[in-house]
Amino acid sequence: MIWAKEETLSRAEIEGIQLDRLKKLVRYVYDNVEPYRAKMDAAGISPDDVKSLDDLKRLPFTTKQDFRDNYPFGLFAVGTDKLARIHASSGTTGKPTVVGYTPHDLEVWAECVARLAAAGGADSSDVCQICFGYGMFTGALGLHKGLEHIGACIIPSSTGNSEKQLMYMKDYGSTLLVATPSYALRLGEVALSMGLNPKTDLKLRTALVGSELMTEAMRDEMRKLYGDKLTVTQNYGMSELMGPGVSGECTELCGMHINEDHFICEIIDPETGDVLPAGEKGELVVTCLTKEALPLIRYRTRDITRLFYEPCKCGRTTARMDILSGRTDDMLKIKGVNVFPSQIEEVMLRFDELGPHYEIIVDRKDHSDILTIRVELAPESMTDDVSELEKLRARLKSSLRTMLGIDAKIVLESPHTLKRFEGKAKRVTDNRKGLT
């Protein structure tokens, strides 16, 4: 279902809207956000210099450090008396990233999420169970208001107590699940342990997943658990940009459609900052065109993806983002090789003998990096045959060497050994931090 006419405009119409809004945005930010005005003055550019979309690349970037340097409200364009809501990141590495919304921002947010939810398979008949944590995190309330906007029924079950989640899901007839990919898998695993068959005992037909990276192999794992009837689509956003609502997959599963009348996306070389041509992979940079409280120009997301502009079979004409392949700040340099956790996950989930749960550990001994991967066996692959396990270990090690170009130590674990996560999964432990 196509929710809004803005999703089907011609490229010329989309760019016309973007240019008009970009000019107004730059003036608005220059007049109301002192730290960014200082950046523009230092770069020798004024709002009057923005005459085309190509001029966007002349504007300075905004970064996570800008949020830290101007905590809590220094990047806001309005005072707290104009705010309707405040959200914030978890702040696990220091002060949280604080974001805010005017009443108009909340309306735009709900509209953006509604478009992506509809593209991803949701409609007004759905009973939607939201298994994101409610609170300062933007994900739960963002999906909640967007799904309400399309007329769906909401079960705000939040996180935790998987057995109770499954009771709600079964008794209330949930048809749509909102969760991280890892928690969607966890719920299926718990259902089996409770004697439920997720394919026949639950009514789920759609999963709108987000908040963490999902590979195609992980999508396949969800279908194995819940059956081919389940449509799994992912959506993209982050607190700084809005929360969920920037882009999302349609049921054609060929990239995440961008709400281009509200966001301009660029791909840059993360080292040089140069804008890359369409189709090339690099760091995603997003300009928020319509936010009142926290307007952002050229925000460096650190997410690695690419953009393509061909119209989709679904009828939408908006540009699409490829599925994320990692983050520049998640990249591990091991023995001089750049390694993304998503590469490791992609390899492991090709093996039917393995479950979807794993841990990546990096150590250093005698000035040499050591990569260890702990991964659970699938329950049906448990065996006492040491030779079979060694063959599996060797196959996995060979496949990882082909993908990464380096060797890894493989530890095969029994099912239900590794830690489970209800929110974002923490897969990597780098014990080299602080070592030289």
C-alpha positions, 0 to 999 in steps of 0.5 A: 500500500502506498500511503502518500502521493509524495512517495510517487513524485517524479525525480524533478518534483522531488528535487524541487521540494528538496531545494525549496526546503533546503534553502529555508532550512539553511537560513533557519539553522543559521539564524537559530543554531549558533554552533552551526552558524559558527561552522558556516562562518568558518567555512565562508558560506552563507545561506544566500550561497545555497542556490542548488542541491549541488551546493549542499556539499559545500555546507559543513558536516554535523557530527556526534561530537557536536551533540557532546560539545553542546549538551543538552540543548545547544543544537536546538533551534527552539527553547524548551517552552516550544517542545512537546517531547524530549528523547535521548540515547542511552548514553552508554559512552558518556552523556546521552544524545538529547533530541526534541520535538515540537508538536509539528515535529511529532506530526511529521514523525508519525506521517513518516513512520506511517508511510514506511509501515504501510510500505513494509506490510502494515495496514489498519487491520493489524494488531501490532505488538511493540517489543521495543523499550518504552522510555527515552529510546525513540523506537517504541513511541516512534513506531507506536504513533506511526502505526496508530496513524494508519489505524492499527491497534497497538499492544505496547508490551515493551521489552522483557518477559518473553513468556508473557510476550508470547502469551499476549501474542497468542491470546490477543492475536498479534499480526504484526511484531515490532522488535529488533531482529535478534529479539524476534529470533529470541521470541521464536526460540522461547515459543518452541521451548514453551511447546508452541509452534510459531508457524501455526500457533501464532497469527504473525504475518508481518515483522517490522524490525529495526534498531540493529543491523539485519543481514539477509541470512538473519531474515531467512532465520526468522522465516525458518522460525515463523514460516514463509507467511511472515513478511520481514521488512526493516526500517531505518532511523536514529534518534538524531535524525528523528527516530524511525522514519527516515527509510524502510523496505517495501514488500519487494525487499529491494532497498529501504525507501527514503522519505525524500521530501523530509530527508536528503541523503548523501554517500561520502568517502568516510576518510576524505568526506567527498561525496560519492556517485550513486551506487557507490558504497560509503558513509551515509550523511543525512540532512533533515529538511523539516524538523523544527526543534532539532534541524540537522544539516549533513549529519554523519551517521557512520552507517555504511550503505549505498543509494540507488534511484531507479523506480521500484516495482512497488510504484514508489519513485523515491531513492532507496538505501541498501541494507546497511553493511556496518558502521565505520565505528563498528569496524574492527581492524584485525591483523591489518584487515578491516572486518565488519561483524556483519561479514561474520554473521553473513557467513555463519548464517549460511550454515544450517548446522548453526544457530543465529546466536554468536559472539566475536572476541578479539584479543592480543597476545605477543603483539598479535591479534587473535579473533575468536568466534563463539557460535551455538549449534542449532538444536537439531545439530547437537552430536557427540560425534567429534569428527563431525564437529571438527568437519563443521568447524573446518568448513566454517573456518575456511568460509570465514577465511575466504570472506575476511582474508584472516583466520579465526578460532572457532568455538562451537557452543551448545544451544542456549549457551550464549547471552540473549538480548531483548534490545540491541544485541552486543556481539563484539568484545574487543579486549585490545582496547587500552592496549598498545 
